[in-house]
Amino acid sequence: MASKIKNKEGNTPLHTLADNDIIISMDHPDASKVKNNDGDTPLHILAKHGIEHIFQHPDVEKVKNNKGETPANIYDKKHH
């Protein structure tokens, strides 16, 4: 249900949790499925914040945003 609620940027409550570095958002079944207007999932948001815990998620190198970036790509660009 919470994954269907979106703001004007397309962010769901899961995106908001991720934007506040709350890693429990990545344990939700929709963490790699719900996308905002940029195609970012909560995993992408966590990657932008440098949360290494994302690498425990099986889709970290699979799910892509509108730019074709995976959460792993984003993490590596910003934090290495």
Secondary structure, DSSP 8 states (H G I E B T S, - for coil): -GGG---TT---HHHHHHHTT-GGGGGSTTTTT---TTS--HHHHHHHTT-GGGGGSTTTTT---TTS--HHHHHHHHH-
